[in-house]
């Protein structure tokens, strides 16, 4: 039996009989998607050698960088931890891109507009390519090993795949997860030590911005026409998706493999929380957090899901609504 798990789903496929373009902005997004297609085998220069000390992401993105734990490590151990944290981060992204591919294949069925269907077909191809290119990077730079499916990744995609409503799927994926992905890949494209990883992230970022655009074009009308109960459901779903996307992102396995015990890990997690709460983060983390929070506030407001009712939830996640 192949390695994986099954998700019970129930979706209603809408088979159109009229294939004329029905939404100008989405047709434009579809046309751009066709122009932007790229090939992970051909358009990434996989032959570029790894330079520097062997680390793959900026050391600033390793949680213990600058702490007593980092100072106590040898240079070789610092590089190994950097690589393990990179493997954990990319493993999570590979899993997320695979889940997004499955989810968008459902959206091809469930969305009703012709241009929406055409665009979602391109996103299925995009997500497949992202799954492929990140897995190829793991194989070529990190020997192919990956970390197990993370709890939050499984919960997020099991929920989204099992949800029958296309607009709730879109809120979870293209509004919340893609806004997160745009900020993450932008940061990695700027900060990574490895030129190949920077190439990969820039290519993926180009696609993710389009995917986020689908939510910006498809959701406002649905939100505006929703009943009060439907509007509350969409708000609550956005809050749930935010809570799951913004939590559970600690690379526990990487630290355990480096020999860190429970007491040390608890101290590292506490340090991480205090640093984030006090604004004492490294430059790249500050850049990512500001970019992400600004994007979430802007996009939630644009689609009509940023209300006084959910404002306290966002503030509890550290998101400042004045952004």
C-alpha positions as CSV (number, residue, x, y, z in Angstrom):
1,X,0.0,0.0,0.0
2,X,1.3,3.4,-0.9
3,X,2.3,5.9,1.8
4,X,-0.6,8.3,2.4
5,X,-4.1,8.6,3.9
6,X,-7.6,8.9,2.6
7,X,-10.1,11.7,3.1
8,X,-13.8,11.2,2.7
9,X,-15.1,13.9,0.4
10,X,-18.5,15.0,-1.1
11,X,-18.5,17.6,-3.8
12,X,-21.1,18.5,-6.4
13,X,-19.6,18.9,-9.9
14,X,-21.1,21.6,-12.0
15,X,-21.0,20.7,-15.7
16,X,-21.3,23.8,-17.8
17,X,-23.2,23.9,-21.1
18,X,-22.1,27.4,-22.0
19,X,-18.4,28.0,-22.5
20,X,-18.3,31.7,-23.3
21,X,-16.2,33.9,-21.1
22,X,-18.2,35.2,-18.2
23,X,-15.8,37.2,-16.0
24,X,-13.4,39.5,-17.6
25,X,-10.9,39.8,-14.7
26,X,-10.7,36.0,-14.2
27,X,-10.2,35.5,-17.9
28,X,-7.3,37.9,-17.7
29,X,-5.9,36.0,-14.8
30,X,-6.3,32.8,-16.8
31,X,-4.4,34.3,-19.8
32,X,-1.6,35.4,-17.5
33,X,-1.4,31.9,-16.0
34,X,-0.9,30.5,-19.5
35,X,1.9,33.0,-20.2
36,X,3.6,32.3,-16.8
37,X,3.9,28.5,-17.1
38,X,7.4,27.2,-16.4
39,X,9.1,23.8,-16.3
40,X,10.9,22.7,-13.2
41,X,13.2,20.4,-15.2
42,X,14.2,23.0,-17.8
43,X,13.9,26.5,-16.1
44,X,15.8,25.9,-12.9
45,X,19.6,25.6,-13.2
46,X,20.1,22.6,-11.0
47,X,23.8,22.6,-11.8
48,X,24.7,25.7,-9.7
49,X,27.0,24.5,-6.9
50,X,26.2,25.2,-3.3
51,X,28.4,28.0,-2.0
52,X,29.3,29.3,1.4
53,X,29.3,27.2,4.5
54,X,26.8,24.7,3.3
55,X,23.8,26.3,5.0
56,X,20.7,26.6,2.8
57,X,18.5,29.3,4.5
58,X,19.6,32.4,6.4
59,X,20.9,31.5,9.9
60,X,18.5,34.2,11.1
61,X,15.7,31.8,10.3
62,X,17.0,29.1,12.7
63,X,15.1,29.7,16.0
64,X,18.2,29.4,18.3
65,X,20.4,31.8,16.2
66,X,22.0,34.3,18.5
67,X,21.1,32.3,21.7
68,X,23.4,30.5,24.1
69,X,22.5,27.2,22.3
70,X,23.8,28.6,19.0
71,X,27.0,29.9,20.6
72,X,27.7,26.5,22.2
73,X,27.5,24.7,18.8
74,X,30.4,23.9,16.6
75,X,30.3,25.4,13.1
76,X,29.7,22.0,11.6
77,X,26.7,21.5,13.9
78,X,25.3,24.9,13.0
79,X,25.4,24.0,9.3
80,X,23.8,20.6,10.0
81,X,21.0,22.3,12.0
82,X,20.5,24.8,9.3
83,X,20.1,22.0,6.8
84,X,17.7,20.0,9.0
85,X,15.5,23.1,9.6
86,X,15.5,23.6,5.8
87,X,14.5,20.0,5.3
88,X,11.7,20.4,7.8
89,X,10.4,23.7,6.2
90,X,10.5,22.3,2.7
91,X,8.9,19.0,3.7
92,X,6.0,21.1,5.1
93,X,5.8,23.1,1.9
94,X,5.9,19.9,-0.3
95,X,3.0,18.5,1.7
96,X,1.1,21.8,1.4
97,X,1.6,22.0,-2.3
98,X,0.3,18.4,-2.7
99,X,-2.7,19.2,-0.7
100,X,-3.3,22.4,-2.7
101,X,-3.2,20.3,-5.9
102,X,-5.9,18.0,-4.6
103,X,-8.0,20.8,-3.4
104,X,-7.8,22.8,-6.7
105,X,-8.8,19.7,-8.6
106,X,-12.0,19.8,-6.6
107,X,-12.5,23.4,-7.3
108,X,-12.4,22.7,-11.1
109,X,-15.5,20.7,-10.4
110,X,-17.3,22.9,-7.9
111,X,-16.9,26.5,-9.2
112,X,-19.6,27.4,-11.7
113,X,-18.1,30.1,-13.9
114,X,-16.3,29.2,-17.1
115,X,-13.3,31.5,-16.4
116,X,-13.1,30.3,-12.8
117,X,-13.0,26.6,-14.0
118,X,-10.3,27.4,-16.6
119,X,-8.2,29.3,-14.0
120,X,-8.5,26.5,-11.5
121,X,-7.3,24.0,-14.1
122,X,-4.1,26.1,-14.4
123,X,-3.7,26.2,-10.6
124,X,-3.8,22.4,-10.5
125,X,-0.9,22.3,-12.9
126,X,0.9,25.0,-10.9
127,X,0.5,23.1,-7.6
128,X,1.7,19.9,-9.2
129,X,4.8,21.8,-10.4
130,X,5.5,23.2,-7.0
131,X,5.1,19.8,-5.4
132,X,7.6,18.5,-8.0
133,X,10.2,21.2,-7.8
134,X,10.4,21.3,-4.0
135,X,10.6,17.5,-3.8
136,X,13.4,17.6,-6.5
137,X,15.2,20.2,-4.4
138,X,15.0,17.9,-1.3
139,X,16.4,15.1,-3.4
140,X,19.2,17.0,-5.0
141,X,20.3,19.2,-2.1
142,X,19.3,17.2,0.9
143,X,19.4,13.5,-0.1
144,X,15.6,13.1,-0.6
145,X,14.7,12.6,3.1
146,X,11.7,14.5,4.4
147,X,9.8,14.9,7.6
148,X,6.5,13.3,8.3
149,X,3.2,15.1,7.5
150,X,2.8,17.8,10.0
151,X,-0.3,17.8,12.2
152,X,-1.6,21.2,11.1
153,X,-1.0,20.5,7.4
154,X,-3.1,17.3,7.7
155,X,-5.8,19.0,9.7
156,X,-6.0,22.0,7.3
157,X,-6.2,20.0,4.1
158,X,-8.4,17.2,5.5
159,X,-10.8,19.9,6.5
160,X,-10.6,21.8,3.2
161,X,-10.9,18.7,1.1
162,X,-13.9,17.5,3.1
163,X,-15.7,20.8,2.9
164,X,-18.3,20.9,0.1
165,X,-18.5,24.7,-0.3
166,X,-16.2,26.1,-3.0
167,X,-16.1,29.5,-1.3
168,X,-15.0,28.0,2.0
169,X,-12.3,26.1,0.2
170,X,-11.2,29.3,-1.5
171,X,-11.2,31.2,1.9
172,X,-9.0,28.5,3.4
173,X,-6.6,28.1,0.4
174,X,-6.4,31.1,-1.8
175,X,-7.2,33.8,0.8
176,X,-5.4,32.5,3.9
177,X,-2.9,29.9,2.9
178,X,-1.8,31.7,-0.3
179,X,-1.4,35.0,1.4
180,X,0.9,33.2,3.9
181,X,2.7,31.4,1.0
182,X,3.4,34.7,-0.9
183,X,5.1,36.2,2.2
184,X,7.0,33.0,3.0
185,X,8.4,32.5,-0.6
186,X,9.2,36.2,-0.9
187,X,11.3,36.0,2.3
188,X,13.0,32.8,1.2
189,X,13.7,34.2,-2.3
190,X,15.5,37.2,-0.7
191,X,17.2,35.5,2.2
192,X,18.3,32.0,1.2
193,X,22.0,31.2,1.0
194,X,21.5,28.8,-1.9
195,X,21.1,30.3,-5.4
196,X,19.1,27.3,-6.5
197,X,16.6,27.7,-3.6
198,X,16.3,31.4,-4.5
199,X,15.5,30.5,-8.1
200,X,12.9,27.9,-7.0
201,X,11.2,30.4,-4.6
202,X,11.1,33.2,-7.1
203,X,9.4,30.9,-9.7
204,X,6.9,29.6,-7.1
205,X,6.2,33.2,-5.9
206,X,5.1,34.3,-9.4
207,X,2.5,31.6,-9.3
208,X,1.3,32.1,-5.7
209,X,0.5,35.8,-6.4
210,X,-1.9,34.7,-9.1
211,X,-3.5,32.1,-6.9
212,X,-4.1,34.8,-4.2
213,X,-5.6,36.9,-7.0
214,X,-8.3,34.3,-7.6
215,X,-9.7,34.9,-4.1
216,X,-9.6,38.6,-4.6
217,X,-11.7,38.3,-7.7
218,X,-14.1,35.5,-6.8
219,X,-15.0,36.1,-3.2
220,X,-16.2,39.8,-2.9
221,X,-19.5,39.1,-4.7
222,X,-20.2,35.9,-2.7
223,X,-19.5,37.7,0.6
224,X,-21.6,40.7,-0.4
225,X,-24.6,38.6,-1.3
226,X,-24.4,36.3,1.7
227,X,-27.0,36.2,4.4
228,X,-26.0,37.1,8.0
229,X,-25.6,33.5,8.9
230,X,-23.5,32.7,5.8
231,X,-21.4,35.8,6.4
232,X,-20.7,34.6,10.0
233,X,-19.8,31.1,8.7
234,X,-17.3,32.6,6.3
235,X,-15.8,34.8,9.0
236,X,-15.5,31.9,11.4
237,X,-13.9,29.8,8.7
238,X,-11.3,32.5,7.9
239,X,-10.5,32.7,11.6
240,X,-10.1,28.9,11.9
241,X,-7.9,28.8,8.8
242,X,-5.7,31.6,10.2
243,X,-5.4,29.9,13.6
244,X,-4.2,26.7,12.0
245,X,-1.9,28.3,9.4
246,X,-0.2,30.6,11.9
247,X,0.4,27.9,14.6
248,X,2.3,24.6,14.7
249,X,5.3,25.7,12.7
250,X,8.1,24.8,15.1
251,X,10.6,22.3,13.6
252,X,10.6,19.9,16.5
253,X,12.0,17.0,14.7
254,X,15.0,18.9,13.5
255,X,16.0,19.9,17.0
256,X,15.3,16.4,18.4
257,X,17.6,14.9,15.9
258,X,20.4,17.3,16.9
259,X,20.1,16.0,20.5
260,X,18.0,18.8,22.2
261,X,16.0,17.5,25.1
262,X,12.6,18.5,26.4
263,X,13.8,21.1,28.9
264,X,16.0,22.8,26.2
265,X,13.1,22.7,23.7
266,X,10.7,24.3,26.1
267,X,13.3,27.1,26.7
268,X,13.7,27.6,22.9
269,X,10.0,27.7,22.4
270,X,9.6,30.2,25.2
271,X,12.4,32.3,23.8
272,X,10.8,32.3,20.4
273,X,7.4,33.4,21.8
274,X,9.0,36.2,23.9
275,X,11.1,37.4,21.0
276,X,8.1,37.6,18.7
277,X,5.9,39.3,21.3
278,X,8.5,41.9,22.1
279,X,9.4,42.7,18.5
280,X,12.9,41.5,19.1
281,X,13.1,39.3,16.0
282,X,15.8,39.1,13.4
283,X,15.5,41.3,10.3
284,X,14.2,38.5,8.0
285,X,11.6,37.4,10.5
286,X,10.4,41.0,11.1
287,X,10.1,41.4,7.3
288,X,8.1,38.2,6.9
289,X,5.8,39.0,9.8
290,X,5.1,42.6,8.7
291,X,4.6,41.5,5.1
292,X,2.2,38.7,6.1
293,X,0.1,40.7,8.5
294,X,-0.2,43.6,6.1
295,X,-1.3,41.2,3.4
296,X,-3.8,39.4,5.6
297,X,-5.4,42.6,6.7
298,X,-5.5,44.0,3.2
299,X,-6.9,40.8,1.6
300,X,-9.5,40.1,4.3
301,X,-10.7,43.7,4.0
302,X,-10.8,43.6,0.2
303,X,-13.1,40.5,0.1
304,X,-15.3,41.8,2.9
305,X,-14.4,39.5,5.7
306,X,-12.7,41.9,8.1
307,X,-15.3,42.9,10.6
308,X,-15.4,44.2,14.2
309,X,-16.7,40.8,15.2
310,X,-13.5,38.9,14.3
311,X,-11.1,41.8,15.0
312,X,-10.3,40.5,18.5
313,X,-9.4,37.1,17.0
314,X,-6.9,38.7,14.6
315,X,-5.4,40.8,17.4
316,X,-4.9,37.6,19.4
317,X,-2.8,36.3,16.6
318,X,-0.7,39.4,16.8
319,X,-2.2,41.0,13.7
320,X,-2.5,44.7,13.9
321,X,-5.6,46.0,12.1
322,X,-4.1,49.4,11.6
323,X,-1.6,47.8,9.1
